[in-house]
Amino acid sequence: MRVLLLGASGFLGRQVRLLLDNDPRVGEVVCAGRERLDLLAADVAAVTGLLARVRPDAVLSCVGRMAGGPDELLRGNAGVVALLVEAMAAVAPAARLVRLGSAAEYGPTPYGSSVREDDPARPVTAYGVSHLAGTGLVASGPVDGVSLRVFNPVGPGLTPVNVLGRAARLLREGKDDITLGPLGAMRDFVDVRDVAAAVVAATFADLGGERVLNVGSGRAVPVRDAVALLARALGFDGGIHEMAGGSDRSGAAPWSQADITRSIKVLGWRPVHGLAASVAAMAEER
């Protein structure tokens, strides 16, 4: 199989690349970075040209925007998908498309519940709206595609755009105390290596008509506990303070927990790295 991987240098894409490179089912991995094709600036003709040259059996999109205004988010998380769907329908209609969505597509969910793919998706942020639009383009499009709704990815390579990434940066600064936003929310943290395994599984699986799959741990934990776990792993024994405010992407949803039954059934996948293993891998990075 020839796989076209988009976003191979990113937090999630790097882990997907590692798995693909060691998968005997994959004959060639073609990575198209921004220097080859900037999807935010490309048109359908440019994407069609790339697909015609590569002739992929699968297209894995690990690209997207985490921050920015509504226009930037829509172009980064839905516009890119629109380009891929239209171009693939024209020149690679038999190829599998796997794209990464977000738990933010669901919006607020009842405390204590596990959200399923068929539950109502009512995002309350521009970030969630943009990803829901991208998922809709895959779910209703003419190509063989699936959108993986990724919950809170953590692990090696995590950037400060995520709360644990910000915490790791501050904890390494050598100060006696650090200050973060509010940490009372409950989040479903899933290891980036498990997310990558789900992407690869979705590349080969018989989807049976399923177009949307949750990728999480299936267990919500307090963000405060996750930060404390990371602090211990890094040997930090100072104070951790919380202030008002927080991420627009997650502040309106105090509880998030995935029901991963469908992914287990369809992909034959389940997470294998616990949160302790994820923060340990983060702590080992320099």
N, C-alpha and C positions, 0 to 999 in steps of 0.2 A: 504494500500500500504506500502511496505517496501522500504525505500530509503537508498541507500548507498551514503553518503556525503564525498567527498574527499576535504581536505583543510578547514575543519570546524573551525580551529583556526585562519584563516587569516582574513584580512580586509573585504573581500566580503563574505567568508564562514561563518563568525560569524553571519552576518545578515540573511543569508539563513537559518542557523540553528534555529534562533529565530522564523522565520516564519513557518518552518516545525514543530517545537515543538508545535505550536498552531493551526495547520491545522487539522481539523477533518477528512480529507481525508487520512491522514498519520497515519498508525498504528504503525510504528517503524522507527526510524532514527538510522542508524548505521554509526558512524563516524570512519573512518580509518585514524589515524594520522601517522606520520613518525615512531613512535615507533611500530606501528603495521605493516605498509608496507611503506617503503621508495620507492616511485615510480621512483625516479631518479636512484636508484640502483637495482630495481626489474627487473625480466625477465617475460616473458609471463606466465610461469608456476606458478610463485608466484601470479600474478594477477588472473589467472584462478582459483587457489586454494581459494583465498579470495572470489571470486564471487560464487564459488560452495558452500562455507560455508554460505554465507549471503543470497544467492538466492534473489537478489533485483529485484523489479519491475522497479526501476529507478536508474541510476547512475548519480550523479551530480558532475562534476569536477570543483572545484574552485581553482585548483592548477595551478602554472605556475611560470615563472621567469620574473622579471622586468629588471634585469641587468645581466651583464656577457658577456663573449665572445660568438662568434657565435655558438660554440659547446655547451656551457652551455644553451644558449637560445633555440637552436633546441631540445636538449634533454628535457628541461623543458616545452616547449610549443607545441612541435610536437611529441617527442618521447613518452611522457606520453599518448598522445591521441592514438598513434599507439598501445601501449600495451593494452589500454582499448578496442579499437575496435576489436583487434584480440581475446582477451580473452572473450569479450562479445559475439562475433559471435560463439564461441565454446561452452559456457555454459549458456549464458543468452541472446539468440538471440531475445527474445520478449521484453527485457527491453528497456526503453527509456534512451538515453544518452544526457545529456546537458553539454556542455562545454563552457567556457568563452574565447572568442577571443578578438580582439582589433581593434579600429578604425585605428591603425597604419597599418593594412593590406591594406588600400586603398592607402597610400602614399599621395602625394600632391593632393589637389582637387581645382577646380577653386574658386577664392574668391567670396563669396556671394552665393555659391551653397549649396544645401543640397544633400549629397551623398546617393545614393540608393544601395541596396544590389546587384543589377545587374550591377552597374557601374564597370568599370575596376578597378581591384585591382593591384596596382603597388607600392608595398612597397619599400622604399629607405633606410631602416635600417635593421640590422640583427634581431632586435626585431620584426619588422613588417613581415619580411620574415618568421620567426619562427611561428608566429601566423597564417599566411596565410597557411602554410603547415599543421598546426593542423586543421584549418577549412576545408581544402581540404580533409583530411583524414575522417572527419565526413561526408562531403557532398557527397563523392564518395564511402563511406564505406558500408558494408553489414548490419549495425545495424540501428535501428530507432533513429537517432540522429539529434541534432540541435546545431549549433554554434552561440552564441550570441556575436555579435561584440559590445563590451562595449566601449563607448567613454571615457570621463574623469571622473572617479568616484571620488566623494568627500563626506565628511560627517563624522560622528563619527567613530573614530578608524583609520583615515587616517594616514599613515606613511610618514616619510620624503622623501621617494622615489618619491613622487609626489610634484609638485611645491607648492601647497597649504599646504601640510604637512610640507615641509621645511620652508615655511613662518611662519606657526603656531609655530614651534619650536623656530625660531629666535625671533618672536614677544613676546614670553613668557620669554625670557632671561633677560628682564629688561634693555636693552641697549637703548640709545637715538636714535640710527640709526641702520638699518639693510641693508644688501646688498644681492641681489638675482641676478640670471641671467636675460637675457632680458625678458621683460614682455609684449611685443607688440603683441604676437600671439593671435589669436581668437580661443577659445576652447568651445566645447560643454560639459559643466559640468553636470553630472547626479548624483543624490544622491545615495549613496550606498544602501539605503533602497529601492529605486525604482529599482535598479539593482537586488536586492534580490527578489523583487516581480516579476520581469520578469523571473527569474530563476524558481521560483515556478510555475508561469503561464505556462512556457514551459514544465514543468514536466507533466502537465495534459492536455495540449491543443491538439486538433486535428490539427496537423501541415499542413495537406493538401498537403504534399509533399515538403513543404518549409524546407530548411536545413540551411539557414543563415538568421539571423534577427538582425537589428540594435537596440541597446539599448542606447539611449541618451535622452537629453531633447528636441532636435529639435531646439535649439537656441544657437548660438555662442555668446560669450561675450569676451571682452578683458581680458586676464589674469591679466593685471594691475588693472582692475576694481574689479576682484574677490579678489585679494590680499588686495586692499583698503577696501573692504567690510569686510574682515576678520579682518583687523587691527582695524576697528571701533568696531566690535563685541568684540574684546579683550581689548578695551580701550587704544589702542596704538596711540599716537599722534606725534611720532617721524618721522624721515626721512626714506624713503624707496628708496634705490638706486639700479640701475641696472648696471650690468657689462656684457661685452661680453662673449660669450660662452653659454652653456645651455645643455639641455638633448639631447643625441644622438637619443633618442626614438622619439622626437617631433620637433627638431630644423629644420628639412627640410620641415615641413608642417605648414606654417604660418596660415592656415585657416582650421577649421574642424567643420562641422555641419552635424548632422544626419537627414536623412529623416526617420521618424519612422512610416510611414503609414502602412507598412507591419506588424510591430509588433502590432500596434493597431488592425489591422484586424484579424490577426492570433491568437494572444494571448489574445485579449480583455484587453490589458494592456495599460496604459499610465502613465507617471511620475506625481507624486502628490506633490513632495517636490521641491520648488524653491531654487535657489542658496542662498538666504538670510536665508532660513531655514537650509540649509546644513551647512553654516558657523556658524550659531547660535549654532547648535548642537556641532560643533567642539569647539567653544568657551566655552561651558559649561563643557567640559572634563577637568580633572585635571591630 
